[in-house]
Amino acid sequence: MAHPNGGSGGTFKTHQTFAATYSYVGKHGVRFRSTTGERITASQGVAQDRKTPTIVFTGEKNRHGSACQACWGFRIDCNQSRIGHCAEPLDENVH
């Protein structure tokens, strides 16, 4: 399933828009800790359509998923990957 089909599962109250967070992540990415304590790198990406901007979450050992504007604020992304533990702390750290 390609983005942007919208997220599912629970939601969290976002403090920042997807666009502001995507800009914050920037071309070099940002590092932070997930709610489970894992070190996560968020980087800018694009969906399979090569047009839709995404924020990609990569952990120390594997990729956790990605968020687009349609699934920002959901705990499960458009591809049914669990991302809430990454997206929520990133949203809280945007400044």
DSSP file (Angstrom, degrees, kcal/mol; ACC not computed):
  #  RESIDUE AA STRUCTURE BP1 BP2  ACC     N-H-->O    O-->H-N    N-H-->O    O-->H-N    TCO  KAPPA ALPHA  PHI   PSI    X-CA   Y-CA   Z-CA
    1    1 A M              0   0    0      0, 0.0     2,-0.3     0, 0.0     4,-0.0   0.000 360.0 360.0 360.0 131.7    0.0    0.0    0.0
    2    2 A A        -     0   0    0      1,-0.1     3,-0.3    45,-0.1    45,-0.0  -0.649 360.0 -72.7 -97.3 154.5    1.4    3.4   -0.9
    3    3 A H  S    S+     0   0    0     -2,-0.3    46,-0.2     1,-0.2    49,-0.1  -0.439 100.9  47.7 -66.0 154.8    1.1    6.6    0.9
    4    4 A P        +     0   0    0      0, 0.0    -1,-0.2     0, 0.0     3,-0.1  -0.047  68.7 113.2-106.7  88.1   -1.2    8.6    1.3
    5    5 A N  S    S-     0   0    0     -3,-0.3    -2,-0.1     1,-0.2    -3,-0.0   0.486  81.4-107.4 -91.7  -4.5   -4.0    6.3    2.2
    6    6 A G        -     0   0    0      2,-0.0    65,-0.3    68,-0.0    -1,-0.2   0.136  33.2 -87.3  91.3 150.6   -4.3    7.6    5.8
    7    7 A G        -     0   0    0     63,-1.0     2,-0.3    65,-0.1    70,-0.2  -0.128  35.5-159.6 -84.2-177.9   -3.3    6.1    9.0
    8    8 A S  E     +A   76   0A   0     68,-1.9    68,-1.4     2,-0.1    67,-0.5  -0.855  46.9  49.6-150.3-176.0   -5.2    3.8   11.4
    9    9 A G  E    S-     0   0A   0     -2,-0.3    -2,-0.0    66,-0.2    73,-0.0  -0.336 101.1 -17.2  73.5-161.5   -5.2    2.6   14.9
   10   10 A G  E     -     0   0A   0     64,-0.1    65,-2.7     1,-0.1    66,-0.4  -0.160  65.5-139.5 -70.3 169.5   -5.1    5.2   17.7
   11   11 A T  E     -A   74   0A   0     63,-0.2     2,-0.3    64,-0.1    63,-0.2  -0.803   3.8-146.1-122.8 166.9   -4.1    8.8   17.3
   12   12 A F        -     0   0    0     61,-2.4     2,-0.7    -2,-0.3    72,-0.0  -0.964  32.1-101.4-130.6 154.3   -2.0   11.2   19.3
   13   13 A K        -     0   0    0     -2,-0.3     2,-0.2     1,-0.0    60,-0.1  -0.626  41.4-144.1 -76.7 113.9   -2.5   14.9   19.7
   14   14 A T        -     0   0    0     -2,-0.7     3,-0.1     1,-0.1    74,-0.1  -0.527  17.7-166.2 -80.4 146.3    0.1   16.5   17.4
   15   15 A H  S    S+     0   0    0     -2,-0.2     2,-0.3     1,-0.1    -1,-0.1   0.657  77.0  38.1 -97.4 -24.3    1.8   19.7   18.5
   16   16 A Q  S    S-     0   0    0      1,-0.0    -1,-0.1     3,-0.0     2,-0.1  -0.893  84.8-110.9-127.6 154.6    3.2   20.4   15.0
   17   17 A T     >  -     0   0    0     -2,-0.3     4,-2.1     1,-0.1     5,-0.2  -0.359  33.6-111.0 -74.5 163.4    1.9   20.0   11.4
   18   18 A F  H  > S+     0   0    0      1,-0.2     4,-3.0     2,-0.2     5,-0.2   0.925 119.4  53.7 -59.3 -43.9    3.5   17.4    9.2
   19   19 A A  H  > S+     0   0    0      1,-0.2     4,-2.2     2,-0.2    -1,-0.2   0.906 109.1  47.2 -60.2 -43.8    5.0   20.2    7.0
   20   20 A A  H  > S+     0   0    0      2,-0.2     4,-2.2     1,-0.2    -1,-0.2   0.895 114.7  47.0 -65.1 -39.3    6.6   21.8   10.1
   21   21 A T  H  X S+     0   0    0     -4,-2.1     4,-2.5     2,-0.2    -2,-0.2   0.908 110.2  52.0 -69.7 -41.8    8.0   18.5   11.2
   22   22 A Y  H  X S+     0   0    0     -4,-3.0     4,-1.6     1,-0.2    -2,-0.2   0.911 111.8  47.6 -58.7 -43.7    9.3   17.6    7.8
   23   23 A S  H  < S+     0   0    0     -4,-2.2    -2,-0.2    -5,-0.2    -1,-0.2   0.908 110.3  52.0 -63.9 -43.0   11.1   20.9    7.6
   24   24 A Y  H  < S+     0   0    0     -4,-2.2    -2,-0.2     1,-0.2    -1,-0.2   0.898 105.4  55.0 -60.4 -42.4   12.5   20.4   11.1
   25   25 A V  H  X S+     0   0    0     -4,-2.5     4,-1.0    -5,-0.1    -1,-0.2   0.899  93.9 177.1 -59.9 -40.9   13.9   17.0   10.1
   26   26 A G  T ><  -     0   0    0     -4,-1.6    18,-0.6     1,-0.2     3,-0.6   0.118  48.1 -57.1  64.8-179.8   15.7   18.6    7.2
   27   27 A K  T 34 S+     0   0    0      1,-0.2    -1,-0.2    16,-0.1    -2,-0.1   0.712 135.6  47.8 -70.6 -21.9   18.0   17.1    4.6
   28   28 A H  T 34 S-     0   0    0     -3,-0.2    -1,-0.2     1,-0.2    -2,-0.2   0.539 103.7-135.4 -99.1  -7.8   20.4   15.7    7.3
   29   29 A G    <<  -     0   0    0     -4,-1.0     2,-0.3    -3,-0.6    14,-0.2  -0.002  11.4-105.7  79.7 171.9   17.8   14.2    9.6
   30   30 A V  E     -C   42   0B   0     12,-2.0    12,-2.8    -4,-0.1     2,-0.4  -0.967  18.2-140.2-136.7 152.7   17.5   14.3   13.3
   31   31 A R  E     +C   41   0B   0     -2,-0.3     2,-0.3    10,-0.2    10,-0.2  -0.899  32.8 143.0-114.8 145.6   18.1   11.7   16.1
   32   32 A F  E     -C   40   0B   0      8,-2.1     8,-3.3    -2,-0.4     2,-0.4  -0.943  47.5 -89.5-162.8 176.5   16.0   11.2   19.2
   33   33 A R  E     -C   39   0B   0     -2,-0.3     6,-0.2     6,-0.2     5,-0.1  -0.853  34.5-133.4-102.8 136.5   14.7    8.5   21.5
   34   34 A S    >   -     0   0    0      4,-2.8     3,-1.8    -2,-0.4    52,-0.2  -0.230  35.9 -97.6 -74.1 173.0   11.5    6.6   20.8
   35   35 A T  T 3  S+     0   0    0     50,-2.1    -1,-0.1     1,-0.3    51,-0.1   0.673 128.2  56.5 -67.6 -14.5    9.0    6.1   23.6
   36   36 A T  T 3  S-     0   0    0     49,-0.3    -1,-0.3     2,-0.1    50,-0.1   0.382 122.2-107.6 -95.0   2.6   10.5    2.6   24.0
   37   37 A G  S <  S+     0   0    0     -3,-1.8     2,-0.2     1,-0.3    -2,-0.1   0.433  72.8 138.4  90.2   0.2   14.0    4.1   24.5
   38   38 A E        -     0   0    0      1,-0.1    -4,-2.8    -5,-0.1     2,-0.5  -0.530  59.9-112.6 -79.8 144.7   15.4    3.2   21.1
   39   39 A R  E     -C   33   0B   0     -6,-0.2    21,-0.4    -2,-0.2     2,-0.4  -0.659  41.4-170.5 -75.4 125.8   17.6    5.6   19.3
   40   40 A I  E     -C   32   0B   0     -8,-3.3    -8,-2.1    -2,-0.5     2,-0.5  -0.928  17.8-153.3-121.3 141.1   15.7    6.7   16.1
   41   41 A T  E     -CD  31  58B   0     17,-2.9    17,-2.6    -2,-0.4     2,-0.5  -0.974  10.8-159.2-110.3 126.1   16.8    8.7   13.1
   42   42 A A  E     +CD  30  57B   0    -12,-2.8   -12,-2.0    -2,-0.5     2,-0.3  -0.901  18.7 173.5-101.7 131.2   14.1   10.5   11.3
   43   43 A S  E     - D   0  56B   0     13,-2.1    13,-3.2    -2,-0.5     2,-0.2  -0.941  35.2-100.7-135.5 158.1   14.9   11.5    7.7
   44   44 A Q  E     + D   0  55B   0    -18,-0.6     2,-0.3    -2,-0.3    11,-0.2  -0.568  51.4 154.1 -76.4 140.3   13.1   13.0    4.8
   45   45 A G  E     - D   0  54B   0      9,-2.7     9,-2.5    -2,-0.2     2,-0.3  -0.831  34.2-120.5-147.1-173.9   11.9   10.6    2.1
   46   46 A V  E     - D   0  53B   0      7,-0.3    22,-0.0    -2,-0.3     6,-0.0  -0.974  26.8-112.3-135.8 152.9    9.3   10.1   -0.6
   47   47 A A    >   -     0   0    0      5,-2.4     3,-2.4    -2,-0.3     7,-0.1  -0.111  47.3 -85.6 -72.8 177.0    6.6    7.5   -1.1
   48   48 A Q  T 3  S+     0   0    0      1,-0.3    -1,-0.1     2,-0.1   -46,-0.0   0.739 127.1  66.3 -58.6 -24.2    6.6    5.0   -3.9
   49   49 A D  T 3  S-     0   0    0    -46,-0.2    -1,-0.3     3,-0.1    -2,-0.0   0.552 104.5-131.8 -75.4  -4.7    5.0    7.5   -6.2
   50   50 A R  S <  S+     0   0    0     -3,-2.4    -2,-0.1     2,-0.2    -1,-0.1   0.654  92.2  69.7  62.6  18.9    8.2    9.6   -5.9
   51   51 A K        +     0   0    0      1,-0.1    -1,-0.1     2,-0.0    -3,-0.1   0.622  69.2  86.9-127.4 -39.7    6.1   12.7   -5.1
   52   52 A T  S    S-     0   0    0    -49,-0.1    -5,-2.4     1,-0.1    -2,-0.2  -0.554  75.1-129.5 -76.5 118.4    4.6   12.4   -1.7
   53   53 A P  E     -D   46   0B   0      0, 0.0    16,-0.4     0, 0.0     2,-0.3  -0.380  31.7-179.0 -65.6 142.6    6.9   13.6    1.1
   54   54 A T  E     -D   45   0B   0     -9,-2.5    -9,-2.7    14,-0.1     2,-0.5  -0.943  29.6-132.4-136.3 159.3    7.5   11.2    4.0
   55   55 A I  E     -DE  44  67B   0     12,-2.5    12,-2.3    -2,-0.3     2,-0.4  -0.982  28.9-150.6-110.1 120.4    9.4   11.2    7.3
   56   56 A V  E     -DE  43  66B   0    -13,-3.2   -13,-2.1    -2,-0.5     2,-0.6  -0.782   1.9-151.5 -98.1 131.9   11.2    7.8    7.5
   57   57 A F  E     +DE  42  65B   0      8,-3.0     7,-3.2    -2,-0.4     8,-1.0  -0.912  16.6 179.3-107.6 116.7   11.9    6.3   11.0
   58   58 A T  E     -DE  41  63B   0    -17,-2.6   -17,-2.9    -2,-0.6     5,-0.3  -0.971   8.5-160.5-120.6 127.9   15.0    4.1   11.2
   59   59 A G        -     0   0    0      3,-3.5   -19,-0.2    -2,-0.5     5,-0.0  -0.191  42.0 -84.7 -91.7-171.9   16.1    2.5   14.5
   60   60 A E  S    S+     0   0    0    -21,-0.4     3,-0.1     1,-0.2   -20,-0.1   0.796 126.0  16.2 -65.3 -29.2   19.4    1.1   15.5
   61   61 A K  S    S+     0   0    0      1,-0.3     2,-0.3     0, 0.0    -1,-0.2   0.629 128.4   7.6-120.7 -20.7   18.7   -2.2   13.8
   62   62 A N  S    S-     0   0    0      0, 0.0    -3,-3.5     0, 0.0     2,-0.3  -0.976  74.0 -88.5-157.9 168.8   15.8   -1.8   11.4
   63   63 A R  E     -E   58   0B   0     -2,-0.3    -5,-0.3    -5,-0.3     3,-0.1  -0.665  27.2-165.6 -83.1 136.2   13.4    0.6    9.7
   64   64 A H  E     -     0   0B   0     -7,-3.2     2,-0.3     1,-0.4    -6,-0.2   0.648  47.1 -93.3 -97.9 -17.9   10.2    1.3   11.7
   65   65 A G  E     -E   57   0B   0     -8,-1.0    -8,-3.0    16,-0.1    -1,-0.4  -0.888  38.1 -97.4 134.7-167.5    8.0    2.9    8.9
   66   66 A S  E     -E   56   0B   0     -2,-0.3     2,-0.4   -10,-0.2    13,-0.3  -0.978  16.9-137.1-151.1 160.8    7.3    6.3    7.7
   67   67 A A  E     -E   55   0B   0    -12,-2.3   -12,-2.5    -2,-0.3     2,-0.2  -0.962  14.2-175.4-123.8 140.2    4.7    9.0    8.0
   68   68 A C    >>  -     0   0    0     -2,-0.4     4,-1.0   -14,-0.2     3,-0.7  -0.652  49.8 -88.9-116.0-179.6    3.1   11.2    5.3
   69   69 A Q  T 34 S+     0   0    0    -16,-0.4     3,-0.4     1,-0.2   -51,-0.1   0.865 125.2  56.4 -59.3 -36.1    0.7   14.1    5.8
   70   70 A A  T 34 S+     0   0    0      1,-0.2   -63,-1.0   -64,-0.1    -1,-0.2   0.783 116.4  33.2 -70.0 -27.5   -2.3   11.7    5.6
   71   71 A C  T X4 S+     0   0    0     -3,-0.7     3,-2.0   -65,-0.3     2,-0.2   0.364  84.2 126.3-111.9   5.9   -1.1    9.5    8.4
   72   72 A W  T 3< S+     0   0    0     -4,-1.0     3,-0.1    -3,-0.4   -65,-0.1  -0.475  77.0  26.3 -63.3 127.8    0.6   12.1   10.6
   73   73 A G  T 3  S+     0   0    0      1,-0.4   -61,-2.4    -2,-0.2     2,-0.3   0.301  99.7 108.3  98.2  -7.4   -0.9   11.8   14.1
   74   74 A F  E <   -A   11   0A   0     -3,-2.0    -1,-0.4   -63,-0.2   -63,-0.2  -0.703  67.9-138.4 -97.0 154.8   -1.8    8.1   13.7
   75   75 A R  E    S+     0   0A   0    -65,-2.7     8,-2.4   -67,-0.5     9,-1.9   0.647  94.0  49.3 -84.3 -16.5    0.0    5.3   15.5
   76   76 A I  E    S-AB   8  82A   0    -68,-1.4   -68,-1.9   -66,-0.4     6,-0.2  -0.992  84.8-138.1-125.3 129.9   -0.1    3.1   12.4
   77   77 A D    >   -     0   0    0      4,-2.7     3,-2.1    -2,-0.4   -10,-0.1  -0.091  35.6 -86.8 -81.1-178.5    1.0    4.5    9.1
   78   78 A C  T 3  S+     0   0    0      1,-0.3    -1,-0.1   -12,-0.3   -11,-0.1   0.744 129.3  52.3 -59.1 -25.6   -0.5    4.1    5.6
   79   79 A N  T 3  S-     0   0    0    -13,-0.3    -1,-0.3     2,-0.1     3,-0.1   0.261 120.5-107.3 -96.7  10.8    1.5    0.9    5.2
   80   80 A Q  S <  S+     0   0    0     -3,-2.1     2,-0.4     1,-0.3    -2,-0.1   0.727  72.5 142.4  69.9  24.6    0.2   -0.6    8.5
   81   81 A S        -     0   0    0    -15,-0.2    -4,-2.7     1,-0.0     2,-0.6  -0.773  57.8-115.3 -92.3 141.0    3.6   -0.1   10.2
   82   82 A R  B     +B   76   0A   0     -2,-0.4    -6,-0.2    -6,-0.2    -7,-0.1  -0.664  51.1 151.3 -77.8 117.4    3.5    0.9   13.9
   83   83 A I    >>  +     0   0    0     -8,-2.4     4,-3.2    -2,-0.6     3,-2.1   0.452  38.4  99.3-125.3  -5.8    5.1    4.4   14.1
   84   84 A G  H 3> S+     0   0    0     -9,-1.9     4,-2.0     1,-0.3    -8,-0.1   0.851  80.7  58.6 -55.3 -37.9    3.5    6.0   17.1
   85   85 A H  H 34 S+     0   0    0    -10,-0.2   -50,-2.1     1,-0.2    -1,-0.3   0.671 118.4  32.8 -67.9 -15.5    6.4    5.3   19.3
   86   86 A C  H <> S+     0   0    0     -3,-2.1     4,-1.6   -52,-0.2    -2,-0.2   0.793 118.3  49.4-102.0 -45.8    8.6    7.3   16.8
   87   87 A A  H  X S+     0   0    0     -4,-3.2     4,-2.7     1,-0.2     5,-0.2   0.885 106.1  55.7 -66.7 -40.6    6.2   10.0   15.6
   88   88 A E  H  X S+     0   0    0     -4,-2.0     4,-1.9    -5,-0.3    -1,-0.2   0.945 110.4  42.1 -63.4 -49.9    5.0   11.1   18.9
   89   89 A P  H  > S+     0   0    0      0, 0.0     4,-1.1     0, 0.0    -1,-0.2   0.863 113.9  53.5 -67.1 -31.6    8.4   12.0   20.5
   90   90 A L  H >X S+     0   0    0     -4,-1.6     3,-0.9     1,-0.2     4,-0.8   0.956 108.3  50.3 -62.3 -48.1    9.6   13.5   17.2
   91   91 A D  H >< S+     0   0    0     -4,-2.7     3,-0.7     1,-0.3    -1,-0.2   0.872 109.3  51.6 -55.8 -39.6    6.5   15.8   17.2
   92   92 A E  H 3< S+     0   0    0     -4,-1.9    -1,-0.3     1,-0.2    -2,-0.2   0.732 109.1  51.1 -71.8 -21.7    7.2   16.8   20.8
   93   93 A N  H << S+     0   0    0     -4,-1.1    -1,-0.2    -3,-0.9    -2,-0.2   0.519  77.7 116.8 -95.3  -6.3   10.8   17.7   20.0
   94   94 A V    <<        0   0    0     -4,-0.8   -73,-0.1    -3,-0.7   -74,-0.0  -0.437 360.0 360.0 -65.6 130.5   10.1   20.0   17.0
   95   95 A H              0   0    0     -2,-0.2    -1,-0.2   -74,-0.1   -74,-0.0   0.314 360.0 360.0-142.9 360.0   11.3   23.6   17.8
